[in-house]
Amino acid sequence: MAKTGKEPSPFGRVLRQIRLEKGLTIKQLAFACGMQDLAIQRLETAESTNPKLETLARLATALGLSPGELVDLVLTHPPTDPL
């Protein structure tokens, strides 16, 4: 993962953790969402910190969650991996 000098946002850290728990690569998740893999990487590494609602919906669906569940995970379950 590219280092940006910034800490990943809580959303980026949770997104990465869920993606890894599901056994998906960035490329696989991007394909499932119909997004570019660079967009996923930017979300995970804090280069992009405010995903649009449509992006949240695509990510949630690809991860087997509802958008609300994804947001709830970000708000209530801080990631455990130390990046």
Protein Blocks (a to p, Z undefined) as FASTA:
>chain_A
ZZehiacdfklmmmmmmmmmnopafklmmmmnopafklmmmmmnopacbdcfklmmmmmm
mnopafklmmmmmmmmccfbeZZ
